[in-house]
């Protein structure tokens, strides 16, 4: 089964950038929709962005639209989330998840596999 691993989190100042990566070392991701979710302290998990298996379709939460870009390189079996113009409210644990469904709606129950999460902290 898939074992997703996120990386690239860290601490940055407001306005800074980070690039998160999601990989699976053993199995191909190229047939899966991939979503990024985040969970801030005291809040539920929310969808951030999603991308279709072939990278042809993407979806973004309103709160990150224009600042974040999701992409994938199936040759490298990697999905990325480029985060620019980061704000303190972006602080959260970020998770990648994989779904067999082609639907890009960021609904948790659609996603079959989840990574362990990576911490993103945006503060002065």
JOGIKA-V517335 format. One record per pair of residues at least 6 apart in sequence whose C-alpha atoms are under 6 Angstrom apart, sorted by the first residue. I is the first residue (numbers start at 1). GAP is how many residues later the second one is. D is the distance in Angstrom with one decimal. If there is no record, write none. Layout:
# JOGIKA-V517335
i=I gap=GAP d=D
i=I gap=GAP d=D
This chain:
# JOGIKA-V517335
i=3 gap=21 d=5.7
i=4 gap=19 d=5.7
i=4 gap=20 d=4.9
i=4 gap=111 d=4.5
i=5 gap=17 d=5.6
i=5 gap=18 d=5.5
i=5 gap=110 d=5.2
i=6 gap=15 d=5.5
i=6 gap=16 d=4.5
i=6 gap=111 d=5.9
i=6 gap=112 d=6.0
i=7 gap=13 d=5.7
i=7 gap=14 d=5.3
i=8 gap=11 d=5.8
i=8 gap=12 d=4.5
i=9 gap=109 d=5.4
i=9 gap=110 d=5.2
i=9 gap=111 d=4.9
i=10 gap=110 d=5.1
i=11 gap=110 d=4.6
i=11 gap=111 d=5.8
i=12 gap=110 d=5.0
i=13 gap=109 d=5.4
i=13 gap=110 d=5.1
i=13 gap=111 d=5.1
i=14 gap=72 d=5.3
i=14 gap=73 d=5.1
i=14 gap=108 d=5.8
i=14 gap=109 d=6.0
i=15 gap=70 d=4.1
i=15 gap=71 d=4.8
i=16 gap=69 d=5.5
i=16 gap=70 d=5.5
i=17 gap=66 d=5.4
i=17 gap=67 d=4.4
i=18 gap=65 d=5.2
i=19 gap=62 d=5.6
i=19 gap=63 d=4.4
i=19 gap=64 d=5.9
i=20 gap=60 d=5.5
i=20 gap=61 d=5.0
i=21 gap=58 d=5.7
i=21 gap=59 d=4.6
i=22 gap=56 d=5.6
i=22 gap=57 d=5.1
i=23 gap=55 d=4.8
i=29 gap=48 d=6.0
i=30 gap=23 d=5.5
i=30 gap=44 d=5.8
i=31 gap=22 d=5.2
i=32 gap=21 d=4.9
i=32 gap=66 d=5.8
i=32 gap=67 d=5.4
i=32 gap=68 d=5.1
i=33 gap=18 d=5.8
i=33 gap=19 d=4.7
i=33 gap=20 d=4.8
i=33 gap=65 d=5.7
i=33 gap=66 d=5.1
i=34 gap=16 d=5.6
i=34 gap=17 d=5.5
i=34 gap=63 d=5.6
i=34 gap=64 d=4.6
i=35 gap=14 d=5.7
i=35 gap=15 d=4.0
i=35 gap=61 d=5.6
i=35 gap=62 d=5.2
i=36 gap=12 d=5.4
i=36 gap=13 d=5.2
i=36 gap=59 d=5.6
i=36 gap=60 d=4.5
i=37 gap=9 d=5.4
i=37 gap=10 d=4.4
i=37 gap=11 d=5.1
i=37 gap=57 d=5.7
i=37 gap=58 d=5.1
i=38 gap=7 d=5.5
i=38 gap=8 d=5.5
i=38 gap=54 d=5.8
i=38 gap=55 d=5.4
i=38 gap=56 d=4.3
i=38 gap=57 d=5.9
i=39 gap=6 d=4.4
i=39 gap=53 d=5.2
i=39 gap=54 d=5.3
i=40 gap=52 d=4.2
i=47 gap=59 d=5.1
i=48 gap=12 d=5.9
i=48 gap=13 d=5.2
i=49 gap=10 d=5.3
i=49 gap=11 d=4.4
i=50 gap=8 d=5.6
i=50 gap=9 d=5.1
i=50 gap=54 d=5.9
i=51 gap=6 d=5.7
i=51 gap=7 d=4.4
i=67 gap=17 d=5.2
i=68 gap=14 d=5.5
i=68 gap=15 d=4.5
i=68 gap=16 d=6.0
i=69 gap=12 d=5.7
i=69 gap=13 d=5.0
i=70 gap=10 d=5.7
i=70 gap=11 d=4.6
i=71 gap=8 d=5.9
i=71 gap=9 d=5.3
i=72 gap=6 d=5.8
i=72 gap=7 d=4.2
i=72 gap=8 d=5.8
i=88 gap=34 d=4.7
i=88 gap=35 d=5.7
i=91 gap=29 d=5.4
i=91 gap=30 d=4.6
i=91 gap=31 d=5.5
i=92 gap=28 d=5.5
i=93 gap=24 d=5.8
i=93 gap=25 d=5.4
i=93 gap=26 d=4.4
i=93 gap=27 d=6.0
i=94 gap=23 d=5.2
i=94 gap=24 d=5.3
i=95 gap=20 d=5.8
i=95 gap=22 d=4.4
i=96 gap=19 d=5.6
i=97 gap=16 d=5.4
i=97 gap=17 d=4.4
i=98 gap=13 d=5.4
i=98 gap=14 d=5.9
i=98 gap=15 d=5.2
i=99 gap=12 d=4.3
i=99 gap=13 d=5.2
